[in-house]
Amino acid sequence: MTYQAEVVIVGAGIAGGSLATALARGGKSVLLLDKSVEHKDIVRGELLVPWGVEEATKLGVLDVLLDAGGHCIPISVPYGEGIPADVARTRTLDLGKLIPGVAGPLTFGHPRMCQALDDAAEAAGAVVLRGISDLKVEAGHPPTLSFSVGGQYHIVKPRLVVGADGRGSGVARQAGLRPTTDPVHHLMAGLLVDEAPGWPENEFSIGTEGDFRFYVLPQGGGRVRLYLCYRLDQSTRFSGVDKESKFLEAFRFSSLPQSDLFVSAKPSGPCHGYPNADSWIDMPVAPGIILIGDAAGHNDPTIGQGLALAFRDARLVTEAVLGSKDWTPHTFEPYADERRERMKRLRFAAKQVSILTAEFTDEARRRRQRVFGRMAADPNLRVFMLPALKGPYGVPDHVFDQAAWDHLFS
C-alpha cells in the first residue's frame, strides 16, 4: 500500500494526536505515525492547567478529553511546611473562577488520553500507523519522509511534515534544528497510585516540606498521580528494585493531611525521574517541516505547562494550515515568534518558582516563609504564581520582571 497525505505527523502523543484530529476535522488528509505499538505510562504530564483547558476548548478537542475520563480538580489547598492544615484550608483557591468558561484544571491518565486523541483523529479520517521504524526525514518543498512498518518500506512526499515526537526529537535532529537547554536546577519523579480513596477527588495540593516539593493530583476513583521534586545531588534517591516503596515512604509529610493514604497506596505504574531544565528551539521551522510540543522544546515541569503548551501549539499550527494555501516557512513564522515569546515568559516564571519552592536550604525555607506570608497578607501578590494557571499572557507584564521578583524575595 502506498500512503499519501498532505500532512504527515510524526508522534501520536498529546500534541500529535490533537493536531491530527483538528486537521482531519478541517478536511486535510493526515498520516499520523508513531514508533510505539501502544501508549504506556512513562511518567508524562497529566495535569492540564486552566489556560490549557481553554486552549483545548478552542482547538475543539475538550470533548475528547472529557469523554475519555478527564477529571476536574478546581480546588487548590496549599499545604506545606510551616502552615498548619487548618490555616492552609483558609487559603484555598477555587481555580474554576480564574478563566471564564473553564471549570478548573483537568487530570487524566496520559496513555489513555493519547489513545483517545488518536482514535478521534482516525474517526475524523486520519490514517494512524503504529510501530514504525527506520524513519528518515528530509526538508524541502516538498519534504521527503520514509519509514518501515509491518515489514514494508514506504516513501511519502507530503506538503508538510510535523515533528511531534517529543524530547530528543528525531525529526528535529534530521532537520538540523538544535535545542538550547538551561542548567538543571533540581530533579523530579512521579508515580501513579491506586487505592487512595480518602483524598477529596476535587482537590489537589502542591507544597514543600523538608527536602521535597510534593504534588497530589487526583484522577478520580481513588487514583492519584504523585510527584516529588528533590535535590540534584540525590539522583539515586529513587533507584533500585524498591524505588516505588522508597517514593511512597517519602510522602510521609506532617503538613499533608492523610499522607498515610499515599504511603500505603498501591503503585499502578513505574516510578521514573527526570531533570527539571527548560529546553527550547527558537525557530522550530524548516522548509516543509515544523515542530510542536516537546519536540520544539519543553518548559520546566515544576510548573506543569507541558500539556497546555502542546494544545496551544496544535491550535496555532491548525489555524496556520487551514488559513493558508501556501505552507512555506513564512506561513509558520507567526507561530514560531509567538512560541518563542511564550517559552521565554514561562521559562522565566518556572525559574523563579523553582528558586522559591524547590530549594531546600535554611535560607530557602526562610524565603518561602517570607514570601508566602506576604501573599497571605496581600492576596494581590498571588499574581506572581499565576502564569502557570492563567498562561503567559494572562497576567501583568511586571510578573516577568526580575526586579519585581527580587523585591518579592527580599
Stockholm file with secondary structure:
# STOCKHOLM 1.0

chainA/1-410         MTYQAEVVIVGAGIAGGSLATALARGGKSVLLLDKSVEHKDIVRGELLVPWGVEEATKLGVLDVLLDAGGHCIPISVPYGEGIPADVARTRTLDLGKLIPGVAGPLTFGHPRMCQALDDAAEAAGAVVLRGISDLKVEAGHPPTLSFSVGGQYHIVKPRLVVGADGRGSGVARQAGLRPTTDPVHHLMAGLLVDEAPGWPENEFSIGTEGDFRFYVLPQGGGRVRLYLCYRLDQSTRFSGVDKESKFLEAFRFSSLPQSDLFVSAKPSGPCHGYPNADSWIDMPVAPGIILIGDAAGHNDPTIGQGLALAFRDARLVTEAVLGSKDWTPHTFEPYADERRERMKRLRFAAKQVSILTAEFTDEARRRRQRVFGRMAADPNLRVFMLPALKGPYGVPDHVFDQAAWDHLFS
#=GR chainA/1-410 SS CCCCCSEEEECCSHHHHHHHHHHHHTTCCEEEEESCSSCCCSCCCCEECHHHHHHHHHHTCHHHHHHTTCEECCEECCCBTTBCHHHHHHTCEEGGGSSTTCCCCEECCHHHHHHHHHHHHHHTTCEEEESCEEEEEECSSSCEEEEEETTEEEEECCSEEEECCCTTCHHHHHTTCCCEECCCCCEEEEEEEECCTTSCTTEEEEEEETTEEEEEEEEETTEEEEEEEECGGGTTTTCSTTHHHHHHHTTCCTTSTTTHHHHTCEECSCCEEEECCCEECSCCEETTEEECGGGGEECCGGGCCHHHHHHHHHHHHHHHHHTCSCCSGGGGHHHHHHHHHHHHHHHHHHHHHHHHHSCCSHHHHHHHHHHHHHHHHCGGGGGGGCHHHHCTTSSCGGGGCHHHHHHHHC
#=GC SS_cons         CCCCCSEEEECCSHHHHHHHHHHHHTTCCEEEEESCSSCCCSCCCCEECHHHHHHHHHHTCHHHHHHTTCEECCEECCCBTTBCHHHHHHTCEEGGGSSTTCCCCEECCHHHHHHHHHHHHHHTTCEEEESCEEEEEECSSSCEEEEEETTEEEEECCSEEEECCCTTCHHHHHTTCCCEECCCCCEEEEEEEECCTTSCTTEEEEEEETTEEEEEEEEETTEEEEEEEECGGGTTTTCSTTHHHHHHHTTCCTTSTTTHHHHTCEECSCCEEEECCCEECSCCEETTEEECGGGGEECCGGGCCHHHHHHHHHHHHHHHHHTCSCCSGGGGHHHHHHHHHHHHHHHHHHHHHHHHHSCCSHHHHHHHHHHHHHHHHCGGGGGGGCHHHHCTTSSCGGGGCHHHHHHHHC
//
